[in-house]
Amino acid sequence: MILSLLQRSNFMKNIVFLSLIYLTISCKPSYNIAALKESGCGDYRFGMIECKRLLKDEDKDLLEKKGLLIQDHLFDQVYQGIWYKNWDKINLKATPIRKLKQYQISEKLSEGIQLALLKDDTRTCNLLIQVITPLDQSFLTQYGKILNHKDLLYRLETQYKNIEPIVQHPCIKHVSVLKLQDFPDKKD
């Protein structure tokens, strides 16, 4: 009888162990960055990617499958892109990546924009907003009027005070303030 109980106990331990392995494997996140939706932006980081060497197309494809998408070549061996949050814990020695630097809120803004000075500024401005993936336009329309939208670029008429909440959205890649253009009446 004791032998029977011990065998059942080991059998149950094995079942629990195999179940945990199955759950771990089946819960692995999908890294299809090209199909990234707005709701998933919080799981990704955007920033500068410093590499050990120039990357080949094969390197970029392999990195994308592992959750790191190279988007732009900035200079030398430095790129810009997005990566799944678990890259913060990966040992980079086994990859062509030297360092990842996530952009902070202030680094998503055009040079010269100081959010602290704009907190109560109700003057009108036009923003050019670059995103990682298309946004639900209702997010932007709560802050102003969308003047134009093409692919991953939005042009928004808003107030300076709205720049801070806009730039904090995890899908926002970059915000630039555009010069307001006055178009005088044409005279015949």
Secondary structure, DSSP 4 states (H G I P E B T S, - for coil): -HHHHHHHHHHHHHHHHHHHHHHHHHTPPP--GGG--GGGGGGEEEEEEEESSPPPHHHHHHHHHTTEEEEEEEETTEEEEEEEGGGGGS-GGGSSEEEEEEPPGGGGBPTT--HHHHTT---EEEEEEEESSPPPHHHHHTTEEEEEEETTEEEEEEEGGGHHHHHTSTTEEEEEEEPP---PPP--
